[in-house]
Amino acid sequence: KANLQQAAKDAGVDPARLIFAKPAALDVHLARHRLADLFLDTSPYGAHATACDALYAGLPVLTERGTAFAARIGASLLTAAGLPELIAESSADYERLALELARDPARLKAARDKLAGGSPLFDTPRLARDMEAAFEAMLAARV
C-alpha cells in the first residue's frame, strides 16, 4: 500500500485518490468491478482470475501480450471475449492505449457493450457444443 501511494505521489497523483478495498464476498467483489471504467492488467505477470472476474462483471481489461505463459493470460482472455483491440504488443503501446481509452468514453462504452452482449468467453453451452464437435471430428479422423 505504501509503495503504491509513493508511486502515485512520484507520478504527481494525489495518493488519496487510490482506494484500497478490503476482501469481500464474490457478489460484492464483482459489483466493485462494475464501478470502474477500465481494468489495467499487470505485466509481466498478469491478473489471471481477477481479470476474468473483471470481464465477467462487464469491465473492459487492457493487457500487454507478454512472452511467457503468465504474461499471456490476459491476451488469451481478451481474444476469447472478442476484445483483441484491448491487447497491447509493447509497454509503449499499452501506455498509449490506456491514455486513448481514458480520453475516449465512447470507446470504453463500446468495449463494455461487447461484453454485455454475451461474451463467448462465458458461454458454457457453446463451449460444450464446440468441444463435442471437436471430439467427434477427431474420432472421425481416426477411423
MINU-151538 format. One record per residue: residue number from 0; x, y negated, z negated of N, C-alpha, C in turn. Coordinates in steps of 0.05 Angstrom, whole numbers, plus 5000, padded with zeros to 4 digits. Layout:
+-----+--------+---------+------+---------+----------+-------+--------+---------+------+
! num ! n_east ! n_north ! n_up ! ca_east ! ca_north ! ca_up ! c_east ! c_north ! c_up !
+-----+--------+---------+------+---------+----------+-------+--------+---------+------+
! NUM !      X !       Y !    Z !       X !        Y !     Z !      X !       Y !    Z !
...
+-----+--------+---------+------+---------+----------+-------+--------+---------+------+
This chain:
+-----+--------+---------+------+---------+----------+-------+--------+---------+------+
! num ! n_east ! n_north ! n_up ! ca_east ! ca_north ! ca_up ! c_east ! c_north ! c_up !
+-----+--------+---------+------+---------+----------+-------+--------+---------+------+
!   0 !   5017 !    5024 ! 5000 !    5000 !     5000 !  5000 !   5018 !    4975 ! 5000 !
!   1 !   5038 !    4975 ! 4983 !    5056 !     4952 !  4981 !   5071 !    4948 ! 5007 !
!   2 !   5079 !    4970 ! 5020 !    5094 !     4968 !  5045 !   5076 !    4956 ! 5067 !
!   3 !   5051 !    4964 ! 5068 !    5033 !     4954 !  5089 !   5027 !    4924 ! 5083 !
!   4 !   5023 !    4917 ! 5058 !    5018 !     4889 !  5052 !   5042 !    4872 ! 5059 !
!   5 !   5066 !    4882 ! 5054 !    5091 !     4867 !  5061 !   5094 !    4865 ! 5091 !
!   6 !   5088 !    4886 ! 5105 !    5090 !     4885 !  5135 !   5070 !    4865 ! 5146 !
!   7 !   5046 !    4864 ! 5135 !    5026 !     4845 !  5144 !   5036 !    4816 ! 5139 !
!   8 !   5047 !    4812 ! 5115 !    5057 !     4785 !  5108 !   5080 !    4778 ! 5127 !
!   9 !   5098 !    4797 ! 5132 !    5121 !     4791 !  5150 !   5111 !    4784 ! 5178 !
!  10 !   5088 !    4795 ! 5186 !    5077 !     4790 !  5213 !   5059 !    4766 ! 5213 !
!  11 !   5057 !    4752 ! 5191 !    5041 !     4728 !  5190 !   5011 !    4733 ! 5186 !
!  12 !   5005 !    4757 ! 5176 !    4977 !     4764 !  5170 !   4973 !    4764 ! 5140 !
!  13 !   4952 !    4751 ! 5131 !    4946 !     4750 !  5103 !   4941 !    4778 ! 5092 !
!  14 !   4958 !    4788 ! 5074 !    4954 !     4815 !  5063 !   4927 !    4820 ! 5051 !
!  15 !   4913 !    4799 ! 5043 !    4887 !     4803 !  5031 !   4866 !    4812 ! 5052 !
!  16 !   4874 !    4810 ! 5078 !    4856 !     4820 !  5099 !   4856 !    4850 ! 5101 !
!  17 !   4876 !    4863 ! 5089 !    4878 !     4892 !  5090 !   4859 !    4904 ! 5069 !
!  18 !   4843 !    4923 ! 5077 !    4824 !     4936 !  5059 !   4833 !    4965 ! 5055 !
!  19 !   4837 !    4972 ! 5030 !    4845 !     5000 !  5023 !   4821 !    5013 ! 5010 !
!  20 !   4809 !    5032 ! 5024 !    4785 !     5046 !  5014 !   4793 !    5070 ! 4997 !
!  21 !   4777 !    5076 ! 4978 !    4781 !     5099 !  4961 !   4769 !    5124 ! 4976 !
!  22 !   4778 !    5148 ! 4969 !    4766 !     5172 !  4981 !   4736 !    5172 ! 4977 !
!  23 !   4722 !    5183 ! 4997 !    4693 !     5183 !  4996 !   4682 !    5209 ! 5010 !
!  24 !   4656 !    5214 ! 5005 !    4643 !     5236 !  5018 !   4643 !    5232 ! 5048 !
!  25 !   4641 !    5254 ! 5064 !    4643 !     5253 !  5093 !   4624 !    5233 ! 5105 !
!  26 !   4599 !    5232 ! 5096 !    4580 !     5213 !  5109 !   4588 !    5184 ! 5104 !
!  27 !   4599 !    5178 ! 5081 !    4609 !     5151 !  5075 !   4634 !    5145 ! 5092 !
!  28 !   4652 !    5165 ! 5093 !    4676 !     5163 !  5109 !   4669 !    5156 ! 5138 !
!  29 !   4650 !    5170 ! 5150 !    4643 !     5165 !  5178 !   4629 !    5138 ! 5180 !
!  30 !   4613 !    5131 ! 5161 !    4599 !     5105 !  5162 !   4620 !    5082 ! 5162 !
!  31 !   4642 !    5086 ! 5147 !    4663 !     5065 !  5147 !   4674 !    5061 ! 5176 !
!  32 !   4677 !    5083 ! 5190 !    4688 !     5081 !  5217 !   4669 !    5064 ! 5235 !
!  33 !   4643 !    5066 ! 5230 !    4624 !     5051 !  5247 !   4627 !    5021 ! 5243 !
!  34 !   4640 !    5012 ! 5221 !    4643 !     4984 !  5216 !   4667 !    4972 ! 5230 !
!  35 !   4684 !    4988 ! 5240 !    4709 !     4978 !  5253 !   4704 !    4974 ! 5283 !
!  36 !   4722 !    4959 ! 5296 !    4720 !     4954 !  5324 !   4737 !    4974 ! 5340 !
!  37 !   4760 !    4981 ! 5329 !    4779 !     4997 !  5344 !   4797 !    5012 ! 5324 !
!  38 !   4801 !    5038 ! 5329 !    4819 !     5054 !  5313 !   4846 !    5055 ! 5326 !
!  39 !   4867 !    5046 ! 5312 !    4894 !     5046 !  5323 !   4908 !    5071 ! 5313 !
!  40 !   4912 !    5090 ! 5331 !    4926 !     5115 !  5324 !   4955 !    5109 ! 5319 !
!  41 !   4967 !    5126 ! 5303 !    4995 !     5122 !  5295 !   5013 !    5138 ! 5314 !
!  42 !   5038 !    5130 ! 5314 !    5059 !     5143 !  5331 !   5085 !    5143 ! 5315 !
!  43 !   5100 !    5164 ! 5316 !    5098 !     5187 !  5335 !   5080 !    5209 ! 5325 !
!  44 !   5070 !    5208 ! 5301 !    5053 !     5229 !  5290 !   5025 !    5218 ! 5289 !
!  45 !   5007 !    5229 ! 5306 !    4980 !     5218 !  5309 !   4962 !    5225 ! 5286 !
!  46 !   4938 !    5214 ! 5287 !    4919 !     5216 !  5265 !   4904 !    5243 ! 5264 !
!  47 !   4904 !    5258 ! 5286 !    4892 !     5284 !  5287 !   4862 !    5284 ! 5278 !
!  48 !   4856 !    5296 ! 5255 !    4828 !     5299 !  5247 !   4815 !    5272 ! 5241 !
!  49 !   4830 !    5253 ! 5232 !    4819 !     5226 !  5227 !   4811 !    5212 ! 5253 !
!  50 !   4827 !    5216 ! 5274 !    4820 !     5205 !  5300 !   4795 !    5219 ! 5311 !
!  51 !   4793 !    5245 ! 5306 !    4769 !     5260 !  5314 !   4745 !    5249 ! 5299 !
!  52 !   4747 !    5244 ! 5273 !    4726 !     5233 !  5258 !   4717 !    5206 ! 5269 !
!  53 !   4737 !    5189 ! 5276 !    4730 !     5163 !  5287 !   4714 !    5166 ! 5313 !
!  54 !   4723 !    5183 ! 5331 !    4709 !     5187 !  5356 !   4681 !    5198 ! 5351 !
!  55 !   4678 !    5216 ! 5333 !    4652 !     5228 !  5326 !   4633 !    5206 ! 5315 !
!  56 !   4644 !    5187 ! 5300 !    4628 !     5165 !  5289 !   4623 !    5144 ! 5310 !
!  57 !   4634 !    5146 ! 5334 !    4630 !     5126 !  5355 !   4650 !    5104 ! 5356 !
!  58 !   4672 !    5107 ! 5342 !    4693 !     5087 !  5341 !   4715 !    5093 ! 5362 !
!  59 !   4719 !    5075 ! 5382 !    4740 !     5080 !  5401 !   4767 !    5081 ! 5388 !
!  60 !   4784 !    5098 ! 5399 !    4811 !     5103 !  5389 !   4831 !    5095 ! 5410 !
!  61 !   4851 !    5080 ! 5403 !    4874 !     5074 !  5421 !   4897 !    5090 ! 5412 !
!  62 !   4910 !    5104 ! 5430 !    4933 !     5121 !  5423 !   4955 !    5117 ! 5444 !
!  63 !   4979 !    5125 ! 5436 !    5002 !     5126 !  5454 !   5009 !    5155 ! 5458 !
!  64 !   5010 !    5163 ! 5484 !    5017 !     5191 !  5490 !   5046 !    5195 ! 5484 !
!  65 !   5052 !    5214 ! 5466 !    5080 !     5219 !  5459 !   5090 !    5243 ! 5474 !
!  66 !   5114 !    5252 ! 5466 !    5126 !     5275 !  5480 !   5124 !    5301 ! 5464 !
!  67 !   5119 !    5299 ! 5438 !    5117 !     5323 !  5422 !   5087 !    5329 ! 5417 !
!  68 !   5081 !    5354 ! 5409 !    5053 !     5362 !  5404 !   5039 !    5342 ! 5385 !
!  69 !   5052 !    5336 ! 5363 !    5039 !     5319 !  5342 !   5033 !    5291 ! 5353 !
!  70 !   5047 !    5283 ! 5374 !    5043 !     5256 !  5385 !   5024 !    5257 ! 5409 !
!  71 !   5013 !    5280 ! 5416 !    4996 !     5282 !  5439 !   4967 !    5288 ! 5432 !
!  72 !   4961 !    5292 ! 5407 !    4934 !     5300 !  5399 !   4914 !    5278 ! 5407 !
!  73 !   4921 !    5253 ! 5401 !    4903 !     5231 !  5407 !   4896 !    5230 ! 5437 !
!  74 !   4916 !    5234 ! 5454 !    4912 !     5234 !  5483 !   4894 !    5257 ! 5491 !
!  75 !   4897 !    5280 ! 5479 !    4880 !     5303 !  5485 !   4851 !    5297 ! 5477 !
!  76 !   4848 !    5286 ! 5453 !    4821 !     5279 !  5443 !   4807 !    5259 ! 5462 !
!  77 !   4822 !    5238 ! 5470 !    4810 !     5217 !  5487 !   4804 !    5228 ! 5515 !
!  78 !   4821 !    5246 ! 5525 !    4815 !     5258 !  5551 !   4789 !    5274 ! 5549 !
!  79 !   4787 !    5291 ! 5528 !    4763 !     5307 !  5524 !   4738 !    5290 ! 5520 !
!  80 !   4742 !    5267 ! 5508 !    4719 !     5249 !  5502 !   4712 !    5232 ! 5526 !
!  81 !   4728 !    5233 ! 5547 !    4722 !     5218 !  5571 !   4731 !    5189 ! 5570 !
!  82 !   4752 !    5184 ! 5553 !    4763 !     5157 !  5549 !   4793 !    5156 ! 5555 !
!  83 !   4802 !    5166 ! 5578 !    4830 !     5165 !  5583 !   4842 !    5137 ! 5586 !
!  84 !   4824 !    5117 ! 5590 !    4834 !     5089 !  5593 !   4844 !    5078 ! 5566 !
!  85 !   4840 !    5093 ! 5544 !    4850 !     5085 !  5518 !   4876 !    5099 ! 5510 !
!  86 !   4889 !    5111 ! 5530 !    4915 !     5124 !  5525 !   4937 !    5107 ! 5537 !
!  87 !   4954 !    5098 ! 5520 !    4978 !     5082 !  5528 !   5001 !    5101 ! 5534 !
!  88 !   5018 !    5093 ! 5553 !    5041 !     5110 !  5560 !   5067 !    5101 ! 5548 !
!  89 !   5067 !    5079 ! 5534 !    5091 !     5069 !  5521 !   5083 !    5051 ! 5498 !
!  90 !   5102 !    5044 ! 5481 !    5096 !     5026 !  5459 !   5088 !    4998 ! 5469 !
!  91 !   5101 !    4989 ! 5490 !    5094 !     4963 !  5501 !   5066 !    4964 ! 5513 !
!  92 !   5059 !    4986 ! 5527 !    5032 !     4989 !  5538 !   5011 !    4990 ! 5515 !
!  93 !   5018 !    5004 ! 5494 !    5000 !     5006 !  5470 !   4994 !    4978 ! 5459 !
!  94 !   5015 !    4963 ! 5455 !    5012 !     4936 !  5444 !   4995 !    4918 ! 5463 !
!  95 !   5001 !    4919 ! 5489 !    4987 !     4904 !  5508 !   4957 !    4911 ! 5508 !
!  96 !   4952 !    4937 ! 5509 !    4924 !     4947 !  5509 !   4909 !    4940 ! 5484 !
!  97 !   4922 !    4942 ! 5461 !    4910 !     4934 !  5436 !   4901 !    4905 ! 5436 !
!  98 !   4919 !    4888 ! 5446 !    4912 !     4859 !  5447 !   4890 !    4854 ! 5467 !
!  99 !   4891 !    4867 ! 5490 !    4870 !     4864 !  5510 !   4842 !    4872 ! 5499 !
! 100 !   4842 !    4895 ! 5485 !    4817 !     4904 !  5474 !   4807 !    4886 ! 5452 !
! 101 !   4825 !    4876 ! 5435 !    4817 !     4857 !  5414 !   4805 !    4832 ! 5424 !
! 102 !   4813 !    4824 ! 5448 !    4804 !     4799 !  5460 !   4780 !    4803 ! 5479 !
! 103 !   4772 !    4828 ! 5483 !    4751 !     4834 !  5502 !   4729 !    4851 ! 5490 !
! 104 !   4711 !    4839 ! 5474 !    4689 !     4855 !  5461 !   4673 !    4871 ! 5480 !
! 105 !   4669 !    4862 ! 5505 !    4653 !     4877 !  5524 !   4667 !    4903 ! 5531 !
! 106 !   4693 !    4903 ! 5533 !    4708 !     4927 !  5539 !   4706 !    4947 ! 5516 !
! 107 !   4708 !    4937 ! 5492 !    4704 !     4954 !  5469 !   4676 !    4966 ! 5468 !
! 108 !   4656 !    4949 ! 5474 !    4629 !     4959 !  5474 !   4625 !    4981 ! 5495 !
! 109 !   4638 !    4978 ! 5518 !    4636 !     4998 !  5539 !   4647 !    5025 ! 5529 !
! 110 !   4669 !    5024 ! 5515 !    4681 !     5048 !  5503 !   4662 !    5060 ! 5483 !
! 111 !   4650 !    5043 ! 5466 !    4631 !     5053 !  5446 !   4606 !    5066 ! 5459 !
! 112 !   4597 !    5053 ! 5481 !    4574 !     5063 !  5495 !   4580 !    5090 ! 5507 !
! 113 !   4604 !    5094 ! 5517 !    4612 !     5120 !  5528 !   4609 !    5142 ! 5506 !
! 114 !   4619 !    5135 ! 5482 !    4617 !     5154 !  5460 !   4588 !    5159 ! 5452 !
! 115 !   4573 !    5138 ! 5452 !    4545 !     5141 !  5443 !   4528 !    5156 ! 5464 !
! 116 !   4538 !    5157 ! 5488 !    4524 !     5171 !  5510 !   4526 !    5202 ! 5508 !
! 117 !   4541 !    5211 ! 5489 !    4544 !     5240 !  5486 !   4570 !    5250 ! 5497 !
! 118 !   4591 !    5248 ! 5481 !    4617 !     5256 !  5490 !   4619 !    5287 ! 5494 !
! 119 !   4632 !    5295 ! 5515 !    4636 !     5324 !  5519 !   4653 !    5337 ! 5497 !
! 120 !   4668 !    5320 ! 5483 !    4685 !     5330 !  5461 !   4668 !    5343 ! 5439 !
! 121 !   4644 !    5333 ! 5435 !    4628 !     5343 !  5413 !   4603 !    5359 ! 5423 !
! 122 !   4604 !    5367 ! 5448 !    4582 !     5382 !  5460 !   4588 !    5412 ! 5457 !
! 123 !   4583 !    5423 ! 5434 !    4590 !     5451 !  5428 !   4575 !    5471 ! 5447 !
! 124 !   4549 !    5467 ! 5453 !    4537 !     5486 !  5471 !   4550 !    5486 ! 5499 !
! 125 !   4558 !    5463 ! 5508 !    4572 !     5461 !  5534 !   4599 !    5475 ! 5533 !
! 126 !   4613 !    5471 ! 5511 !    4639 !     5485 !  5507 !   4635 !    5515 ! 5508 !
! 127 !   4614 !    5525 ! 5494 !    4609 !     5554 !  5493 !   4603 !    5564 ! 5521 !
! 128 !   4586 !    5549 ! 5536 !    4580 !     5558 !  5564 !   4605 !    5558 ! 5581 !
! 129 !   4621 !    5537 ! 5579 !    4646 !     5536 !  5595 !   4665 !    5558 ! 5588 !
! 130 !   4667 !    5565 ! 5562 !    4685 !     5587 !  5554 !   4675 !    5613 ! 5564 !
! 131 !   4648 !    5617 ! 5562 !    4637 !     5642 !  5572 !   4642 !    5645 ! 5602 !
! 132 !   4638 !    5624 ! 5617 !    4643 !     5625 !  5646 !   4673 !    5631 ! 5652 !
! 133 !   4691 !    5619 ! 5636 !    4719 !     5625 !  5640 !   4725 !    5654 ! 5633 !
! 134 !   4714 !    5665 ! 5612 !    4718 !     5693 !  5605 !   4708 !    5711 ! 5627 !
! 135 !   4684 !    5705 ! 5638 !    4672 !     5721 !  5659 !   4690 !    5720 ! 5684 !
! 136 !   4700 !    5696 ! 5691 !    4718 !     5693 !  5714 !   4744 !    5710 ! 5710 !
! 137 !   4755 !    5709 ! 5686 !    4779 !     5725 !  5680 !   4773 !    5754 ! 5683 !
! 138 !   4751 !    5763 ! 5672 !    4743 !     5791 !  5674 !   4739 !    5799 ! 5703 !
! 139 !   4726 !    5783 ! 5719 !    4721 !     5789 !  5747 !   4747 !    5790 ! 5763 !
! 140 !   4766 !    5773 ! 5756 !    4792 !     5772 !  5770 !   4809 !    5796 ! 5763 !
! 141 !   4804 !    5808 ! 5741 !    4819 !     5831 !  5731 !   4812 !    5856 ! 5746 !
! 142 !   4788 !    5858 ! 5756 !    4779 !     5882 !  5770 !   4792 !    5885 ! 5797 !
+-----+--------+---------+------+---------+----------+-------+--------+---------+------+
